[in-house]
Amino acid sequence: MQEHIEQVGTKLVYSDDRVRVWVLELDPGEETIIHQHPCDYVYVATESGRAETVHKDGTGYVGEDKLGEAVYHEAGQPHLLRNIGDGHYSNIIVELLATTR
């Protein structure tokens, strides 16, 4: 397992040699630090909300997540996530460590 763990969520709640599970919670206007997912991951929205992904190169996109929706992402470029909705935003991130690049 990696010695350094990139902070991709608010709180790491589980980790073994195959997966890491994070809780991510953002109040309106709050954003994560710039981070990079070292492996593929799935997140499940635990609250509906709107969030903007901003890549380090300035590109990005806005997403609208519905409660319970699951989204798969491959490891990608450095980015941050910003809550652009009016309410609290939260999800659970499951990093698939076997896909580490």
C-alpha positions as protocol buffer text, in pm:
chain_id: "A"
residue {
  index: 1
  type: MET
  ca { x: 0 y: 0 z: 0 }
}
residue {
  index: 2
  type: GLN
  ca { x: 116 y: 356 z: -67 }
}
residue {
  index: 3
  type: GLU
  ca { x: 293 y: 536 z: 216 }
}
residue {
  index: 4
  type: HIS
  ca { x: 141 y: 872 z: 117 }
}
residue {
  index: 5
  type: ILE
  ca { x: -238 y: 885 z: 92 }
}
residue {
  index: 6
  type: GLU
  ca { x: -380 y: 1170 z: -114 }
}
residue {
  index: 7
  type: GLN
  ca { x: -661 y: 1350 z: 71 }
}
residue {
  index: 8
  type: VAL
  ca { x: -949 y: 1292 z: -174 }
}
residue {
  index: 9
  type: GLY
  ca { x: -1232 y: 1323 z: 77 }
}
residue {
  index: 10
  type: THR
  ca { x: -1316 y: 1484 z: 408 }
}
residue {
  index: 11
  type: LYS
  ca { x: -1254 y: 1175 z: 621 }
}
residue {
  index: 12
  type: LEU
  ca { x: -1099 y: 835 z: 551 }
}
residue {
  index: 13
  type: VAL
  ca { x: -1336 y: 578 z: 706 }
}
residue {
  index: 14
  type: TYR
  ca { x: -1193 y: 247 z: 581 }
}
residue {
  index: 15
  type: SER
  ca { x: -873 y: 125 z: 416 }
}
residue {
  index: 16
  type: ASP
  ca { x: -720 y: -210 z: 324 }
}
residue {
  index: 17
  type: ASP
  ca { x: -497 y: -333 z: 41 }
}
residue {
  index: 18
  type: ARG
  ca { x: -786 y: -329 z: -213 }
}
residue {
  index: 19
  type: VAL
  ca { x: -1005 y: -25 z: -135 }
}
residue {
  index: 20
  type: ARG
  ca { x: -1014 y: 304 z: 51 }
}
residue {
  index: 21
  type: VAL
  ca { x: -1347 y: 454 z: 151 }
}
residue {
  index: 22
  type: TRP
  ca { x: -1391 y: 826 z: 215 }
}
residue {
  index: 23
  type: VAL
  ca { x: -1675 y: 1052 z: 324 }
}
residue {
  index: 24
  type: LEU
  ca { x: -1683 y: 1385 z: 139 }
}
residue {
  index: 25
  type: GLU
  ca { x: -1890 y: 1669 z: 284 }
}
residue {
  index: 26
  type: LEU
  ca { x: -1905 y: 2027 z: 155 }
}
residue {
  index: 27
  type: ASP
  ca { x: -2119 y: 2318 z: 269 }
}
residue {
  index: 28
  type: PRO
  ca { x: -2241 y: 2565 z: 3 }
}
residue {
  index: 29
  type: GLY
  ca { x: -1940 y: 2742 z: -153 }
}
residue {
  index: 30
  type: GLU
  ca { x: -1692 y: 2508 z: 18 }
}
residue {
  index: 31
  type: GLU
  ca { x: -1432 y: 2321 z: -190 }
}
residue {
  index: 32
  type: THR
  ca { x: -1180 y: 2042 z: -152 }
}
residue {
  index: 33
  type: ILE
  ca { x: -806 y: 2087 z: -179 }
}
residue {
  index: 34
  type: ILE
  ca { x: -654 y: 2021 z: -521 }
}
residue {
  index: 35
  type: HIS
  ca { x: -599 y: 1647 z: -533 }
}
residue {
  index: 36
  type: GLN
  ca { x: -546 y: 1366 z: -779 }
}
residue {
  index: 37
  type: HIS
  ca { x: -705 y: 1023 z: -762 }
}
residue {
  index: 38
  type: PRO
  ca { x: -424 y: 766 z: -801 }
}
residue {
  index: 39
  type: CYS
  ca { x: -672 y: 496 z: -904 }
}
residue {
  index: 40
  type: ASP
  ca { x: -1020 y: 449 z: -1046 }
}
residue {
  index: 41
  type: TYR
  ca { x: -1304 y: 520 z: -803 }
}
residue {
  index: 42
  type: VAL
  ca { x: -1679 y: 515 z: -758 }
}
residue {
  index: 43
  type: TYR
  ca { x: -1873 y: 771 z: -560 }
}
residue {
  index: 44
  type: VAL
  ca { x: -2229 y: 745 z: -433 }
}
residue {
  index: 45
  type: ALA
  ca { x: -2423 y: 1063 z: -358 }
}
residue {
  index: 46
  type: THR
  ca { x: -2554 y: 1061 z: -3 }
}
residue {
  index: 47
  type: GLU
  ca { x: -2729 y: 1396 z: -61 }
}
residue {
  index: 48
  type: SER
  ca { x: -2847 y: 1550 z: -386 }
}
residue {
  index: 49
  type: GLY
  ca { x: -2649 y: 1852 z: -497 }
}
residue {
  index: 50
  type: ARG
  ca { x: -2459 y: 2050 z: -759 }
}
residue {
  index: 51
  type: ALA
  ca { x: -2083 y: 2049 z: -769 }
}
residue {
  index: 52
  type: GLU
  ca { x: -1821 y: 2192 z: -1001 }
}
residue {
  index: 53
  type: THR
  ca { x: -1504 y: 1999 z: -1080 }
}
residue {
  index: 54
  type: VAL
  ca { x: -1217 y: 2233 z: -1166 }
}
residue {
  index: 55
  type: HIS
  ca { x: -903 y: 2078 z: -1311 }
}
residue {
  index: 56
  type: LYS
  ca { x: -562 y: 2222 z: -1232 }
}
residue {
  index: 57
  type: ASP
  ca { x: -535 y: 2334 z: -1597 }
}
residue {
  index: 58
  type: GLY
  ca { x: -852 y: 2547 z: -1554 }
}
residue {
  index: 59
  type: THR
  ca { x: -1092 y: 2320 z: -1743 }
}
residue {
  index: 60
  type: GLY
  ca { x: -1384 y: 2161 z: -1568 }
}
residue {
  index: 61
  type: TYR
  ca { x: -1752 y: 2079 z: -1561 }
}
residue {
  index: 62
  type: VAL
  ca { x: -2063 y: 2105 z: -1346 }
}
residue {
  index: 63
  type: GLY
  ca { x: -2240 y: 1794 z: -1225 }
}
residue {
  index: 64
  type: GLU
  ca { x: -2578 y: 1743 z: -1064 }
}
residue {
  index: 65
  type: ASP
  ca { x: -2591 y: 1438 z: -838 }
}
residue {
  index: 66
  type: LYS
  ca { x: -2912 y: 1275 z: -721 }
}
residue {
  index: 67
  type: LEU
  ca { x: -2942 y: 1095 z: -388 }
}
residue {
  index: 68
  type: GLY
  ca { x: -2818 y: 736 z: -426 }
}
residue {
  index: 69
  type: GLU
  ca { x: -2667 y: 791 z: -770 }
}
residue {
  index: 70
  type: ALA
  ca { x: -2338 y: 604 z: -826 }
}
residue {
  index: 71
  type: VAL
  ca { x: -2073 y: 742 z: -1065 }
}
residue {
  index: 72
  type: TYR
  ca { x: -1756 y: 567 z: -1188 }
}
residue {
  index: 73
  type: HIS
  ca { x: -1442 y: 768 z: -1273 }
}
residue {
  index: 74
  type: GLU
  ca { x: -1102 y: 660 z: -1397 }
}
residue {
  index: 75
  type: ALA
  ca { x: -794 y: 805 z: -1228 }
}
residue {
  index: 76
  type: GLY
  ca { x: -745 y: 1151 z: -1371 }
}
residue {
  index: 77
  type: GLN
  ca { x: -575 y: 1484 z: -1356 }
}
residue {
  index: 78
  type: PRO
  ca { x: -543 y: 1707 z: -1048 }
}
residue {
  index: 79
  type: HIS
  ca { x: -866 y: 1887 z: -960 }
}
residue {
  index: 80
  type: LEU
  ca { x: -1080 y: 2028 z: -684 }
}
residue {
  index: 81
  type: LEU
  ca { x: -1452 y: 1991 z: -621 }
}
residue {
  index: 82
  type: ARG
  ca { x: -1664 y: 2292 z: -523 }
}
residue {
  index: 83
  type: ASN
  ca { x: -2021 y: 2281 z: -389 }
}
residue {
  index: 84
  type: ILE
  ca { x: -2211 y: 2529 z: -607 }
}
residue {
  index: 85
  type: GLY
  ca { x: -2553 y: 2432 z: -476 }
}
residue {
  index: 86
  type: ASP
  ca { x: -2764 y: 2597 z: -206 }
}
residue {
  index: 87
  type: GLY
  ca { x: -2749 y: 2299 z: 29 }
}
residue {
  index: 88
  type: HIS
  ca { x: -2503 y: 2059 z: 187 }
}
residue {
  index: 89
  type: TYR
  ca { x: -2325 y: 1823 z: -57 }
}
residue {
  index: 90
  type: SER
  ca { x: -2201 y: 1479 z: 42 }
}
residue {
  index: 91
  type: ASN
  ca { x: -2092 y: 1151 z: -108 }
}
residue {
  index: 92
  type: ILE
  ca { x: -1901 y: 834 z: -31 }
}
residue {
  index: 93
  type: ILE
  ca { x: -1588 y: 773 z: -242 }
}
residue {
  index: 94
  type: VAL
  ca { x: -1459 y: 418 z: -291 }
}
residue {
  index: 95
  type: GLU
  ca { x: -1107 y: 410 z: -437 }
}
residue {
  index: 96
  type: LEU
  ca { x: -1027 y: 87 z: -626 }
}
residue {
  index: 97
  type: LEU
  ca { x: -659 y: 45 z: -537 }
}
residue {
  index: 98
  type: ALA
  ca { x: -594 y: -240 z: -783 }
}
residue {
  index: 99
  type: THR
  ca { x: -635 y: 19 z: -1063 }
}
residue {
  index: 100
  type: THR
  ca { x: -358 y: 247 z: -930 }
}
residue {
  index: 101
  type: ARG
  ca { x: -161 y: 392 z: -1219 }
}
